[in-house]
Amino acid sequence: MKELLFQDFEEVSAKQWKQKIQADLKGADYNEKLVTKTLHGINIKPFYSSEDVEETLKVSNPAHWNICEKIYVTSEEHANKKALEKLQKGTEAIWFILPSKEIDCAELLNKLPEDISIYLEPEFLDSEYIQELDRIISDKKLKIFLQTDIIGKLARTGNWFDNLKSDHEELDKIIKNSKNFESLVSINLGLFQNAGANIPQQLAYSIAQATEYFNDLAELDLSDDFKKEFKFQFKVSTGSDYFFEISKIRALRWLFATVAKEFGFNTTCHVIAQPTKRTKTLYDFNVNLLRTTTESMSAILGGADAICNMPYDAIYHKDNEFGDRIARNQLLIMRNESYLDKVGNVAEGTYYIESLTKQLAEKALEIFKEIEKAGGFLKELKAGIIQKKLKESAAEEQEKFNNGDLILIGTNKFENPQDRMQDDIELYPFLKRNPRKTLLEPILEKRLSEESEQQRLEEEKQSQPTQ
């Protein structure tokens, strides 16, 4: 006979819990003491119950996530060899960055194992090149995800590849003439995150950008079968707000499915996630290992299809085997020792996360509707409204960091005054400002600790004995 546990206990309502908490506070203000205000416009309560999730958002997450590594291609032979070595060490997907049309993808993809995922990010736009690539992969069993994002290029650099008309024509040709890719269009949510956007903004701007692509696709007279197969890809950067970042990916999937359904397209999307650059620090850099671990965990539990971890020294060191190995092993430990790949939809049914997912989606939807009402993402971008909103959000976050309310260990709390970095910097770790002519103001990515780090580096120089 099955024993029913807790049947002799009466159910306690959220109201009763709150009354008990208020009694224990002995006159202190409940909202002031226990309710936390966040940069995302959502207040965190001290407890959550089933009453907070009477209506949940249905989100479908993948049952498996891939460990991915990124390779910048300077030589097809070298990049191919490097990819094979990484795959032997536990990596399951490769993210190739293609700097020019001179890259021979037939050689690049040669002898790669079947059924692995390959992400190709061309830093150029050429429909003929992609058409030839489509022919090359037609007899391979590789899952190729092409990352074409003409609007993202405009947002990030302030310029199109060529111009509005030409870029859209090239994109249309790629879509019409490509049959063998898993996805063709990607949207870089990480650009907004690394520029200081709060989570509702990240979600709203990326969905508004997707809507621009949907409107363009609507003019191509695509078949219903094509629309059902066509899949968008999102590149997501996860930050340090652990539960919020889990909820962000879940809210993204729900928002995209809602909008895609209206256009008659495939409602599932592919999500590849990586830790944000915004929280990474130059000083006490080993703490970056802890940050990338929790940020990768958020991506895993949130339901990303692939995780591309960031080496702890990526902001100031050139690519190196040690940094790559540690980043890969972090994910291998999470999979094989923490068993984070055993269950899909891990966060489903969690009162707190379900509540956050719904609130983030609702706030993002409000921003999205305002953008659409004003004429769409491109119009808002050209008018500088998106950039203005991002600057305001980034400034608010920066102020919290400067005041010590937002803590980065080793940088604005528990600093090691003996730490020296000047002689270890191989890459310029700060925002580069190269004056150039642009059609509009670009969205700039900037780490929170940059100003304090530049000041410490200057103090290092001044403290050095003169020769």
N, C-alpha and C positions, 0 to 999 in steps of 0.2 A: 504494500500500500504506500502510495506516494505521500510524503509528509509535506504539508503546506507551511512554509516558514512565515513568520510574522503575522499570521492570521489574527492573533489576539491583540494586535496593535492598531489603533485608529490612525487613519491617514491624516497627515498634518498639512494644512494648506499654506501657500506662500504668505498669506496675510498673517497667519499664526506665527510663522517663523520670524517675520518682520517685527511683530509685536514683541516677541521674546528678545530679539536683538536690541530693539529700542529700550527695553527694560534693563538689559545688561549694560547699556551705554550710560545709564544713570544721568540722563539729562543732556548728554552731548548730542549734537546735531547728527542725525543718521546720514544725510546727504554729504555733509562736510567731512565726516570722519571715514565713511566706508564706501562712498561712491567715487570712482576715479574717472576724471575727465581725460579724454584722449585727443590726440591731434587729428583723429579720423572723424571727429564729430559724434562719437558714440560713447556714452557713459557706461562704465563697467560696474555692475552691481556686486555686492558681496556674496550673493548666492543666486542660483538659478534652479528652476523647477520645471515640471511638465507644463505648468501654466504659461511659461515663456515660449513654448514651442507647440502651441495648439495647431498652428499651421506651419508646416515645414516645406522647404524647397526641395524638389526631387532632383538629385544630382547623381549622374552616372560616372563613376570613376573606374579607371583601368585596374585590373586585378594584378598587373605586373608593371614594374617600372624598370627602365634600363639605366645602367651606369654609362655615362657618356663622357668623352674627352674631346677637347678642341685642338685642332692642328691648323696653324697658318701655313699655307702651301707656298713655299719658295721654289721647291724642286719636286716634281711629281714622284721621282724615284725615292727621294729621301722621305717625303710625306707618306708614301705607300709603305715603306719599310717601318716607319715609326708607328703607323696605324696597326700593322700586323703585330708588332711587339706589344703594343698596348692591349690588343685583343687577347693575346696569350696570357696577359697578367690580370685578366678579369674584367676589362672593359667590354661592353656589349654594343656600344654605338659610337660612331665617330662623327665629329662636327668639323668639316673642312671649310676653311675660309679661303676663297679664291680671289686673289688680288687683281688678276688680269685675264684677258681672253686668250693669252698665250698658254695657259694651263691645259695640258692634254689629259682630259678626264678618263680616256681609255686606259692610259698608263697609270693614272692615279688610282683607279678602282680595280686594277689588275690583281687577280688572285685573292681578293678579299672574300672571306667566308660567306656562304649563302645565308639568306634570311636575317642578316643583321641590318640595323637601321643606320643610314647615312644621311647626315644633314649637310647640305651644300649651300653656303652663303656667298654668292658672287658679289664683289664690290663694284660691279658694272652691270649694265642692262643691255642685253643683246639677244634678240629672239632667235636669230640664226644659230648662235652658239648653243642655246638651250634646246633648239630643235635637233641639232646634231647629238647633243647629250641624251636626249630622249631616245634617239635611234640606238646609241651605244648601250643603254641600259635595258633595251627591249628584250634581250635574250639573257638577262641576269635576274637572279631571284632576290636581289638586294632591295630593301625598302628605302627608297630615296625621297627625302623631304627637301624640296627646293624652297629657299627662303628669299622670295621676291617681295620687296616692300618699297614701292616708289614713294608713297606718302610718308613713310618712316624716314626715308632718305631726305625728303624735304624738311621734315620737322627737326631732324638731327643736325643737318648742315646748313639749312636755309636756302638750299638750291635743289632743283630737280637734277636728274642725271643729265638731261638735255633741256627739255621744256615740258610744260604740262601736256600739250597735245602729243608730242612725240613719245613721251614716257607712257601715256595711256595706250597709245597705238602699239607700242612694243609689248606691253603687258597683255593686251588683248590677243596678240599673235601667240604669245607664250601659252596662254590659256587654251586657245583654239587648237594649237598644233602639238600639244603635249598630252600623252596618254598613259605614260608609264611611271609617273611620279605619284607618291602617296599624297602629297600636297604641293601646291604651287605658290600660294600666297601666305606670307607670315606677317604678324603684327608684333612690334617690339614694345611690350608693356614695360620692360625694364628701363627703357629710356625715360619714362615719366617717373618711375620709382627713384632712379639714380639722380634725377633732377630735383627731387624733394617733394614730389606729389604725395598727398595722403592717399589711402587705399581707395576710397570712393572715387577720387579723381582718376587714379590709375585705371580703374575698371571702366569708368564712363568714357574716358578719352580713347581707350582701346576699342570699346564697342562702337563708339562714334566713328572711329577710323574704319572698322569693319563694315559699317553701314555705307561709307563712301565706296568701298569696293563692291558691296552688294548692288549699289545703284549703277555702278559701271558695268557689272556683269549682267544686269537686267537688260541692257541695251544690246547684248550679243546674241539674243534669240537662242539661248541654250536649251537643250532638251531636258525634260523632267528627269530622265535617267542620269544625265550628266550632273544635274543639280544634286541628286541624291548621293552621288559618289564624291562630289567636290568637297574637300575638307580644308578648313582654315587651320593655320598653325599659330600659336601664341608663344612668344619668348618672354618668360616671366622672371623677374628678379625678386627674390624673397628677402625680406628684411628681418629685423630682430624682434618684432612684435609677434612672438611665437604663435599664439592662438589666432591672432588676427590674420597672419599670413596663411595659416591652414584654411581659414574661412575665405580668404581672398580667392584662392584657386577654385574653391567650390562655388563661390558667387560668380566667378568668371564663367564657368561652364553653364550655370543656370541662365545668366544674362545673354550669353551667346546663343544658347538654344532658343531662348525666347525671341530674339531678333531674327535669327536664321529661319525660324518657322514662318515668320511673316513674309519672308522673301521666297519661301518654298525651297530652301536649301537644306543640305545635311545639317542636322542640329548638333552633331558631335564635333568637337574640335580636338586638335592635338596640342598638348602643352609640354614644352621643354623648359625646365627651370634651372636657374643658377643663383648662387648667393649674390646679394647686392654689393656693389663697390662702395656704397655710401657709408657703411659702418666700418670699413676696413681702415686700419691705422698703420702708420709708419713706425712709430715707437711702440715698444713692447709688442712686437708683431706676432709673437707666439699666441697671443690671445685671439688672433684671427682664426686660429684652429677651432676654438670654442664657438666663435661666431658662425663660421661656415658649417659647423656640425649642427647647431640648432636651426640654422636657416635651411639647410638641406633636409632636416627632419620635417620642418614645416611643409616643404615642397612634397615630400613623400606622403605624409599623412593627409595633405590637402588633395592628393590625387594626380600629381604630375605624371606624364607618360615617360619622361626621361629626366635625369638629374645630371647636370654638368657642374661638378664642384669646382670651386676656385682655389688654386694653391694659396697657402697662407702668405706667401711672399710675392704674389702676382703684381702688386701695385708698384714695386720698386726693383724687382729682379727680372732678368730675362728668363725665358722658358728654361727650366732645368729639370733633370730627371728626379732629383730628390723631392722638390716641391710637387711635381706631378704624381709621384708615387704616394706621398702622404695624402694628397687630395683623393686619389683613387681608393686608398686603403680606408679612409674615413667611411666611404660609401659601402665598401665591402664588409666592414665591421657592422654597419647598420643593417646590412642585409643578412649576413651569415651568423652574427652573434647576437644581434638585437631582434632578429626575425621580423624586420619591418616589411617583408615582402610576402608574408604568409596570408594576409587577409586584405581584401579590397574594402573600400568604404569604411575605414577604421573609425573615422570621426562621426559617422552617421548615428544619430540617436543621442549624441552628447548635448545636453541642454544648452550649455554655454556656447559651444561651437555652432550649433543649429541656430541659436538666437543671433550670434554675430553674423553668420552667413546671410540671414534674412535682412538684418539691418544694413549691412554693407551693400547688398544688392538693391535695396530700396533707395538708399542715399545715392548710389551710383545712377540708378534709373532716373532720379530727379535731375541730376546734372546732365545726363544724356538727353533728356527731353528738352532742357533749356538750350542745349547745343543745337539740336535738330530744329527747334522753333526759331533759332537765330540764323538758320541757313546751312548748318552742317559743320563738320570738323574742319574742313579745308578753309571755309570762310572765316571761322573763328581763329584759325591759325594765322591766316594772312593778315587779319586785323590785329594780331598780337594779343588777343584776349586769353588764349590758352597759356601763352608765355607769362602773362601778367598774373594769372591765377597760380601758376606753378611757382613763380617768384615769391608770392605772398605765403604760400604753404611752406616753401623751403626756408624763408626767413623766420617763420614761427618755430620751425624745428631747430634751426640754427641757434635761435635765442635760447631755447631750452637747453641745448648742448653747452652754450657759452655760460649759462647760469648754473650749470651742474645738475639741472633737473633731469636731463637725459645723459646717462653716464656711459662712457666708453672706458673701461678699465685700462689703466696704464697710460691714458692720454689726458683725461680731465679728472681722474680720481686714481689715487695710489700710483702716481707717476714715479718712475725711477730716475732721479736727477743725474745718475751716472750713465744712463743709456746714451750711446752715441751712434748716429746713423749716417753721418755725412760721407764716410768713405765706403759705405755699402750700397749706395744708390746707383743702380745701373740704368734704370728707366726714370724719366721725369714723372714724379708721382702726383703732380698738381694739374689743375685746370689750365690748359694751354689757350692763350689768347692770341690768335694770329689774325690781325685785321685783314679782312678781305670783303669783296663785294658780294652781297647776298640779296636774294629776292625778299626775304623776310628774316626776322630775328630767329636764329637757331635756338633750340632747346639744349641747354648745356648741363652736362653731368658734373657733379661736384661732391667730393667726400666731406663729411661733417668736420673732420679734424684738420683740414688743410691749413687754415690760417694759424692755428696754434702750432702745427708742425713746422711751418715756415719760420715762425718766430723762434722756435727751439733750434732749428738749423742755423739761423743767423747768430744765435747766442753761442752755438758750438764754434762757429768761425771766429767770433770775437775772443773766445777763451783760449784759442790755440796760440802757443808761443810763437813769436815772430822769429823768422830765420835770420 
